[in-house]
């Protein structure tokens, strides 16, 4: 189990971090992280940010899409000092 302080520190060290990358780094499920991040957002310690600007595929994903691929937006978070 991860604490809010550990999660806050991990986000602060990363700068801007994607939810899935954070999940892999901390070895915690994305659903649990989402709940904890929402709590940190409510406390004003973390904020959700728009995706960094990179070259995008047809529906906004980093990799070009095919009609068979389902594209999903990624969630990014950053520490608020």
C-alpha positions as a Markdown table, in Angstrom:
| # | Residue | x | y | z |
|---|---|---|---|---|
| 1 | Unk | 0.0 | 0.0 | 0.0 |
| 2 | Unk | 1.2 | 3.5 | -0.8 |
| 3 | Unk | 0.7 | 6.6 | 1.3 |
| 4 | Unk | -0.4 | 10.0 | 0.1 |
| 5 | Unk | 3.0 | 11.4 | 1.1 |
| 6 | Unk | 4.9 | 8.8 | -1.0 |
| 7 | Unk | 2.7 | 9.5 | -4.0 |
| 8 | Unk | 3.1 | 13.3 | -3.6 |
| 9 | Unk | 6.8 | 12.9 | -3.4 |
| 10 | Unk | 6.9 | 10.6 | -6.5 |
| 11 | Unk | 4.9 | 13.2 | -8.5 |
| 12 | Unk | 7.1 | 16.0 | -7.2 |
| 13 | Unk | 10.3 | 14.2 | -8.2 |
| 14 | Unk | 9.0 | 13.4 | -11.7 |
| 15 | Unk | 7.8 | 16.9 | -12.5 |
| 16 | Unk | 5.0 | 16.0 | -14.9 |
| 17 | Unk | 4.1 | 12.3 | -14.9 |
| 18 | Unk | 1.6 | 10.1 | -16.7 |
| 19 | Unk | -0.7 | 7.9 | -14.7 |
| 20 | Unk | 0.4 | 4.6 | -16.3 |
| 21 | Unk | 4.1 | 5.5 | -15.8 |
| 22 | Unk | 3.5 | 6.3 | -12.2 |
| 23 | Unk | 1.6 | 3.0 | -11.8 |
| 24 | Unk | 4.5 | 1.0 | -13.2 |
| 25 | Unk | 7.1 | 3.0 | -11.1 |
| 26 | Unk | 5.2 | 2.5 | -7.8 |
| 27 | Unk | 3.9 | -1.0 | -8.6 |
| 28 | Unk | 0.3 | 0.1 | -7.7 |
| 29 | Unk | -2.9 | -0.3 | -9.7 |
| 30 | Unk | -4.0 | 2.7 | -11.8 |
| 31 | Unk | -7.4 | 2.7 | -10.1 |
| 32 | Unk | -5.9 | 3.1 | -6.7 |
| 33 | Unk | -3.6 | 5.8 | -7.9 |
| 34 | Unk | -6.5 | 7.7 | -9.5 |
| 35 | Unk | -8.3 | 7.7 | -6.2 |
| 36 | Unk | -5.2 | 8.9 | -4.3 |
| 37 | Unk | -4.4 | 11.5 | -6.9 |
| 38 | Unk | -8.0 | 12.8 | -6.7 |
| 39 | Unk | -7.5 | 13.2 | -3.0 |
| 40 | Unk | -4.2 | 15.1 | -3.5 |
| 41 | Unk | -6.0 | 17.3 | -6.0 |
| 42 | Unk | -8.7 | 18.1 | -3.5 |
| 43 | Unk | -6.0 | 19.0 | -1.0 |
| 44 | Unk | -4.3 | 21.3 | -3.5 |
| 45 | Unk | -1.0 | 19.3 | -3.6 |
| 46 | Unk | -1.3 | 17.9 | -7.1 |
| 47 | Unk | -3.0 | 19.1 | -10.3 |
| 48 | Unk | -4.1 | 17.5 | -13.5 |
| 49 | Unk | -2.4 | 19.0 | -16.5 |
| 50 | Unk | -3.0 | 18.8 | -20.2 |
| 51 | Unk | -0.9 | 16.4 | -22.3 |
| 52 | Unk | 2.6 | 17.7 | -23.2 |
| 53 | Unk | 2.8 | 18.9 | -26.7 |
| 54 | Unk | 4.2 | 16.2 | -29.0 |
| 55 | Unk | 3.5 | 15.1 | -32.5 |
| 56 | Unk | 0.1 | 13.4 | -32.5 |
| 57 | Unk | -1.7 | 10.7 | -34.5 |
| 58 | Unk | -5.2 | 11.0 | -35.9 |
| 59 | Unk | -7.0 | 11.1 | -32.6 |
| 60 | Unk | -4.4 | 12.8 | -30.4 |
| 61 | Unk | -2.4 | 9.7 | -29.5 |
| 62 | Unk | 1.4 | 9.7 | -29.8 |
| 63 | Unk | 1.5 | 6.8 | -32.2 |
| 64 | Unk | -0.4 | 6.9 | -35.5 |
| 65 | Unk | -3.8 | 5.2 | -35.3 |
| 66 | Unk | -5.4 | 2.5 | -37.4 |
| 67 | Unk | -9.1 | 2.2 | -37.7 |
| 68 | Unk | -9.0 | -1.0 | -35.5 |
| 69 | Unk | -7.1 | 0.8 | -32.7 |
| 70 | Unk | -9.0 | 2.5 | -29.8 |
| 71 | Unk | -7.3 | 5.7 | -28.8 |
| 72 | Unk | -7.4 | 6.9 | -25.2 |
| 73 | Unk | -6.3 | 10.2 | -23.7 |
| 74 | Unk | -3.6 | 9.9 | -21.1 |
| 75 | Unk | -3.8 | 11.6 | -17.7 |
| 76 | Unk | -0.8 | 13.7 | -16.6 |
| 77 | Unk | -0.2 | 15.1 | -13.1 |
| 78 | Unk | 2.2 | 17.6 | -11.5 |
| 79 | Unk | 3.1 | 18.7 | -8.0 |
| 80 | Unk | 1.8 | 22.1 | -6.8 |
| 81 | Unk | 4.3 | 23.7 | -4.4 |
